[in-house]
Amino acid sequence: MNSLRIIGGDYRRRVLKFPDSEGLRPTPDRVRETLFNWLGQDLAGRRCLDLFAGSGALGFEAASRGAAGVVMVEQAPKVLAALHKNHEMLQKPAAMTIIRADALQYLASTKAKFDLIFLDPPYKKGWITRLEPLLPGVLNEDAAIYVEAEHEIESLGDWRCVRRGRAGEVHYHLLRRDTGGNID
């Protein structure tokens, strides 16, 4: 089993364990720290969606920082089992929901609305392009999108990149809706 530590909030220093799985690339500590500096350390009241949960690093980190709700979507059975074990290890935070589903089917069928979506899909499979038209249906007006990809992303629909970074081959981005005014 592989492992990583939650870096902030109520579950800081807790260790998450996860199996090897094709395309699974946990968001490194340094990148998570940057992301949560961009977002602010406290996510109280925010509803978050970790659409390709994988190791759960982003979803558990959001829950640790007080998110009102975190939905983690994963399809791979071994990875899903590890998410449930980590949820139990953290004594089953009520704000967390773990769902076995295909990302596209989940977005097309859910009635939930989110303030923040974490998108870290498997690379080189066209996921971002396929997800883009479904995102407005699950995002609140002032929602943010965090994306990790193998290339730079300028926009997804009405959401424009306001922050970006790179760690090795990974490009990471924070996008906010372009309302015609200042998006910072």
C-alpha positions as CSV (number, residue, x, y, z in Angstrom):
1,M,0.0,0.0,0.0
2,N,1.1,3.6,-0.7
3,S,0.5,6.4,1.7
4,L,0.3,10.2,2.1
5,R,-0.4,12.6,4.9
6,I,-3.2,15.1,5.2
7,I,-1.4,18.4,5.5
8,G,-3.8,20.7,7.3
9,G,-7.0,21.1,9.3
10,D,-8.6,18.7,11.8
11,Y,-7.1,15.5,10.3
12,R,-3.6,17.0,9.9
13,R,-0.8,14.4,10.0
14,R,-3.3,11.5,9.6
15,V,-2.0,9.0,7.1
16,L,-4.2,7.8,4.1
17,K,-3.3,4.5,2.5
18,F,-4.2,3.6,-1.1
19,P,-3.3,0.8,-3.5
20,D,-1.5,1.0,-6.8
21,S,-3.9,1.6,-9.7
22,E,-3.5,2.6,-13.3
23,G,-3.6,6.3,-13.7
24,L,-3.6,7.0,-9.9
25,R,-1.4,10.0,-9.2
26,P,-2.0,11.5,-5.7
27,T,-1.7,15.2,-5.6
28,P,1.7,15.9,-4.0
29,D,1.9,17.7,-0.6
30,R,3.5,20.8,-2.2
31,V,0.7,21.2,-4.7
32,R,-2.0,20.6,-2.1
33,E,-0.4,23.2,0.1
34,T,-0.4,25.7,-2.8
35,L,-4.0,24.9,-3.7
36,F,-5.3,25.4,-0.2
37,N,-3.3,28.7,0.1
38,W,-5.2,29.8,-3.0
39,L,-8.6,28.7,-1.7
40,G,-8.0,29.8,1.9
41,Q,-7.4,27.3,4.7
42,D,-11.0,27.2,5.9
43,L,-13.6,25.7,3.6
44,A,-16.4,26.0,6.1
45,G,-19.8,26.0,4.4
46,R,-18.5,24.9,1.0
47,R,-19.7,21.8,-0.8
48,C,-17.0,20.0,-2.6
49,L,-16.9,17.3,-5.3
50,D,-13.7,15.1,-5.8
51,L,-14.8,13.6,-9.1
52,F,-11.8,11.2,-9.6
53,A,-11.1,10.7,-5.9
54,G,-8.3,8.2,-6.3
55,S,-6.2,8.3,-3.1
56,G,-8.7,10.8,-1.7
57,A,-6.0,13.4,-1.0
58,L,-8.1,16.3,-2.2
59,G,-11.4,15.2,-0.7
60,F,-10.1,14.3,2.7
61,E,-8.0,17.5,2.8
62,A,-11.2,19.5,2.1
63,A,-13.1,17.7,4.8
64,S,-10.2,18.2,7.2
65,R,-10.5,22.0,6.5
66,G,-14.2,22.1,7.4
67,A,-16.0,21.7,4.1
68,A,-19.8,21.3,4.8
69,G,-19.9,18.4,2.4
70,V,-17.5,16.4,0.3
71,V,-18.6,13.9,-2.3
72,M,-15.9,11.6,-3.5
73,V,-16.6,9.7,-6.8
74,E,-14.5,6.7,-7.7
75,Q,-15.0,3.7,-10.0
76,A,-12.1,1.3,-9.4
77,P,-13.1,-1.3,-6.8
78,K,-9.7,-1.5,-5.0
79,V,-9.4,2.2,-4.8
80,L,-12.9,2.6,-3.6
81,A,-12.3,0.1,-0.8
82,A,-9.3,2.1,0.3
83,L,-11.4,5.3,0.4
84,H,-13.9,3.5,2.7
85,K,-11.1,2.3,5.0
86,N,-9.6,5.8,5.2
87,H,-13.1,7.2,5.9
88,E,-13.4,4.7,8.8
89,M,-9.9,5.5,10.1
90,L,-11.1,9.1,10.3
91,Q,-14.1,7.9,12.3
92,K,-16.5,8.4,9.4
93,P,-16.9,12.2,9.1
94,A,-20.6,12.9,8.4
95,A,-19.7,15.6,5.8
96,M,-18.2,12.9,3.5
97,T,-20.0,10.7,1.0
98,I,-18.2,8.1,-1.1
99,I,-19.9,7.0,-4.3
100,R,-19.0,4.3,-6.8
101,A,-19.8,5.7,-10.2
102,D,-18.5,6.7,-13.6
103,A,-17.7,10.5,-13.6
104,L,-19.8,11.3,-16.6
105,Q,-22.8,9.4,-15.4
106,Y,-22.5,11.0,-12.0
107,L,-22.4,14.5,-13.4
108,A,-25.3,13.8,-15.8
109,S,-27.5,12.3,-13.0
110,T,-26.8,14.3,-9.8
111,K,-29.1,17.1,-8.7
112,A,-26.4,18.3,-6.2
113,K,-24.7,21.7,-6.6
114,F,-21.1,22.3,-5.6
115,D,-18.9,25.3,-4.6
116,L,-15.7,23.6,-5.5
117,I,-14.8,20.7,-7.9
118,F,-11.5,18.8,-7.9
119,L,-10.8,17.4,-11.3
120,D,-7.7,15.1,-11.5
121,P,-8.7,12.6,-14.2
122,P,-6.5,10.0,-15.8
123,Y,-4.3,11.7,-18.4
124,K,-4.5,11.3,-22.2
125,K,-8.0,9.9,-22.2
126,G,-9.9,13.1,-23.2
127,W,-11.7,13.4,-19.8
128,I,-11.6,17.1,-19.5
129,T,-13.2,17.7,-22.9
130,R,-15.9,15.2,-22.1
131,L,-16.6,16.6,-18.7
132,E,-16.7,20.3,-19.7
133,P,-20.3,20.5,-21.0
134,L,-21.6,18.8,-17.8
135,L,-19.9,21.1,-15.3
136,P,-22.3,24.1,-15.3
137,G,-25.1,21.8,-14.3
138,V,-23.4,20.9,-11.0
139,L,-21.7,24.2,-10.1
140,N,-23.0,27.1,-8.1
141,E,-22.7,30.5,-9.6
142,D,-19.5,31.5,-7.7
143,A,-18.0,28.0,-7.8
144,A,-14.3,27.3,-8.4
145,I,-12.8,24.4,-10.3
146,Y,-9.4,22.9,-9.5
147,V,-7.9,20.9,-12.4
148,E,-4.7,18.8,-12.8
149,A,-3.8,17.9,-16.3
150,E,-0.9,17.0,-18.6
151,H,-1.1,20.4,-20.3
152,E,-2.1,24.0,-19.5
153,I,-5.8,24.8,-19.4
154,E,-7.0,28.4,-20.0
155,S,-10.7,27.8,-19.6
156,L,-13.5,25.4,-19.1
157,G,-16.7,27.0,-20.4
158,D,-17.3,30.2,-18.5
159,W,-14.5,29.3,-16.0
160,R,-11.1,31.0,-16.6
161,C,-7.8,30.1,-15.1
162,V,-6.9,32.6,-12.4
163,R,-4.0,30.7,-10.8
164,R,-1.7,28.0,-12.2
165,G,1.5,26.1,-11.3
166,R,3.5,23.1,-12.5
167,A,5.1,20.3,-10.6
168,G,7.1,18.0,-12.9
169,E,4.8,17.0,-15.7
170,V,1.6,18.0,-13.9
171,H,0.0,21.3,-14.7
172,Y,-2.4,22.5,-11.9
173,H,-5.0,25.2,-12.2
174,L,-7.6,27.1,-10.3
175,L,-10.5,28.4,-12.4
176,R,-13.3,30.8,-11.5
177,R,-16.3,31.9,-13.5
178,D,-15.7,34.9,-15.7
179,T,-18.5,37.3,-14.8
180,G,-17.2,40.1,-17.0
181,G,-15.5,41.8,-14.1
182,N,-12.4,41.2,-12.2
183,I,-12.1,37.4,-11.5
184,D,-9.4,37.6,-8.9
